[in-house]
Amino acid sequence: MSDDDDLKKLARALRDAPAPKDSAKDAALRVAEENFARLQETDPAARPSQDRATRPGFLKGLAMTFSNNLRPLLLTTSSLVVLGVGFVLVQPNLRPSFEDAETQAVAVEPMLTEGRERVEADATEPVIVESLVEEPVIALKEAESFAAGQSRLQASPAAPKVQGAIAQRSIIAPRQETRPVIEPPNTERFPDADPNTLKITSEEPVSTFSIDVDTASYAFVRRSLNNGQLPNPEAVRIEEMVNYFTYDYPAPTGDTPFATQVSVTETPWNTGTQLVQIGIQGELPAIADRPPLNLVFLIDTSGSMDSSDKLPLLIQSFRLMLPELRPTDQVAIVTYAGSAGTVLEPTPASERAKITIALENLGAGGSTAGEAGLRQAYALAEDMADDGDVSRVILATDGDFNVGLSGVDEMERFIEDKRDSGTYLSVLGFGRGNLNDALMQTLAQNGNGQAAYIDTLSEARKVLVDQLSGALFPIAQDVKIQVEWNPAQIAEYRLIGYETRALNREDFNNDKVDAGEIGAGHQVTALYEITPVGSDAIRNEPLRYGEAIAATGSSELGFLRLRYKEPGAATSQLIETPITGTPGKPGFAAAIAGFAELLRGSDYLENWDYGDAIDLASQSRGTDRFGYRTEAISLMRLAESLSN
């Protein structure tokens, strides 16, 4: 056989190699690496040199590998060319042209010629090893013939030259490195509010705040922990963590739309202090009596929503809500991305298929024209409204409004104006990396609505199905709490959470000051840590020249005042309740509050740790119908592991 025939056969084999398959490529690469490692292990000092090539048994070991495995060494992306006594491993992914193959063959040709002259009597015809997947052609007989020819070659004086040159020119296809995935920068923002500090009762006996029924913080904390990260402390709002759960509060009686309950327990994390738990339970009117509902879904379809935990989850979430609506309810859909547009005109909720198709046809792309979207959504809601109807815009987004209105102050004023017209706003957050939680809170608070974060379909069901009535139908608005502590009984106190809901003392009686709302069936929980007079836990030394506190003779710890307006009313009503009682045992709300304090790195927790939070939560778990409390304990365990 001529040299030209050899070269043509080599070039043809490289050119006509069948297309590789990924699974076979990976499998064969592992085989090749194992054999290469085995060859190196026979001589730790071995290098691709003449010494290594002439080592007795080198090619014989290669032949034995063929013999044992009955398959070629390299993967489908390579072709192994065996010509008499030499072999060439060619990088497959480069897919050489005919000219490249010819060039490589010329480089090897002198070695092949010299080797052929030595072993012509015993060497087999050139064997072309094709793809592993398509047609493996190496067989035991060919491997044994190759080994016999190699034995003849070793006896020749020219063997070192031939084998060394071949080994030096053998090219082994390297494993391609996977490029690292570069994630976009995290631009999440949270309200900038310092934690509440300890107050000296004699100096500042009155505490005032607006209630809050949002739950976004808990869902955000859960997402972070499930992703193997401790949450940003700024994202942990204790009142939202506590209010994620329901508690055993008595239902209201009489004409008052809600009932209040106050209890005093031992503080689990500080000996010598007490925990005051204020609970508000809203009434749940007969569902049949509720007015028609007009909903406008304002959906962010900007490019950043193109992620499985954003727009697809959003669509699934809204679909869960549809069966809960009535035929008399209406739904419209407005989207914004670069510009705003109505993709579904007001449609009766009974036409569920039409609404579903409109949702499923949504796609992501463009920037976020928030101002245009809000204006169009509110205009549509106003057109839908009739006397007695409830109208609400539900904004679903992953982040900023970066076109149009961008300042929080501007957005706040716009939402306030629309709230006064009778259309409320709720905000649902989706996804990670771009969440503007601070803006979500501002919009929801000023829109008399709820802010929630949807990280799973289960959370969507909790917010949009289980709590639908409470989220959409207010029974009281502008609800404010004010507690006056008795300095004769309480030396110090601290409101746990509600930093973003703080009000001035004079705001309590000012009906023009906006506050939170209570929806049908909703609960609100607030916690104070108080330090009785004479306790060893008092942190502040008495003033040298302070005024003496005259004993009042009252055993009351404090006095609770609560103001609220009925929906649409301009004048508030007042409820007053004294705070008394002998401390009992702390419950699940205390466990959650302590858990949140740990996540925030609070300075008020003595030696209390995650293990203590887990124990208290486990002991006070109680009835857990949907498993939310069990999930919270699992999150505590995750946080404990991540904090070590």
Secondary structure, DSSP 8 states (H G I E B T S, - for coil): --HHHHHHHHHHHHHT-----HHHHHHHHHHHHHHHHHHHHT-TT--SSHHHHTSTTHHHHHHHHHHHHSS-SS-TT--EEEETTEEEE--STT---HHHHHHHHHHHHHHHHHHHHHHTTT----EEE--TTT-----HHHHHHHHHHHHHHHTSTTHHHHHHHHHHH-------------------B---------EETTT--EEEEE-----HHHHHHHHHHHTT----GGG--HHHHHTTS--------TT-SEEEEEEEEE-SSSTT-EEEEEEEEE----GGG---EEEEEEEE-SGGG-STTTHHHHHHHHHHHGGGS-TT-EEEEEEESSSEEEEEEEEETT-HHHHHHHHHT----S--BHHHHHHHHHHHHHHH--TT-EEEEEEEESS---BS---HHHHHHHHHHHHHTTEEEEEEEESSSS-BHHHHHHHHHHTT--EEEE-SHHHHHIIIIITHHHHH-EEEEEEEEEEEE-TTTEEEEEEES-GGGB--GGGTT-TTS--EEEETT-EEEEEEEEEETT-TT--S---TT------------EEEEEEEE-TT-SS-EEEEEEE----B---HHHHHHHHHHHHHT-SS-TT--HHHHHHHHHHT----TTSHHHHHHHHHHHHHHHH-
